Amino acid sequence: MDRAFDENRELISIVVPVYNAAAFLKETIAYVQGQSYEDWELLLVDDCSKDKSGMIATEASRADGRIRPIRQARNQGAAAARNRGIDEAGGRYLCFLDADDIWETDKLQAELDFMKEKQAGFVFTGYEFADEQGKGLGKVVQVPETICYKQALKNTTIFTSTVMIDRARIPDEDIRMPDIASEDTATWWQILRKHGIGYGLNRNLVKYRRSANTLSSNKVTAVKRIWNLYRRQERLSPVKSLYCMMFWAFRAVARRV
């Protein structure tokens, strides 16, 4: 059941899945606190971290009442952590932020203004790849003005930490993420399939911190994940899956070179 929220209040709920993220979590919290838009709540969903992530979240909540630490009863992965955050969210607007990514100061304000301008339920922004220290690498991903379901199958340009969703337009049941690898991509496809066009704000408002051992850095794994999404989640034929994958591979390489 969708949690009730005040449609007349522009509260933004920010869901962060946290697992052994102590090295980055204080910095990530500080970037949210530094936002020019201040009517937000930060839900830090600890997926049974073994480091000091839980302690960092608790200490931050004591200093700032907008921060809410939530602890999972058992380790279930990022999809379940994000879904727990959705269940707990009290804002009309919903954003996701990975525990090691970085937002520009005006990310929330710019994206909310854009969403209202477009009267959209689902928007996303451009972003830049960064190193482990959070330094931008100069490779900025440009996003299209609009994207539909069929286009998104061939172009996975939507990055989780750039997304904003209006829960007054898109119900929580369509935002909840499936228990499958690349659950975020599967969710964006589900939203577009059911609700139509997504709108891209082509501004670099997020830094995507990448390290050598991240799952997305493993190209073979990435290919397997996207193939499984085509075949198992979207139930595309092998021919259609291969057709979409050729476009996906070309654009995935183009984003990184």
Secondary structure, 3 states (H helix, E strand, C coil): CCCCCCCCCCCEEEEEEECCCHHHHHHHHHHHHCCCCCCEEEEEEECCCCCCHHHHHHHHHHHCCCEEEEECCCCCCHHHHHHHHHHHCCCCEEEECCCCCEECCCHHHHHHHHHHHHCCCEEEEEEEEECCCCCEEEEEECCCCEECHHHHHHCCCCCHHHCEEECCCCCHHHCCCCCCCCHHHHHHHHHHHHHCCEEEEEEEEEEEECCCCCHHHCHHHHHHHHHHHHHHHCCCCHHHHHHHHHHHHHHHHHHHC
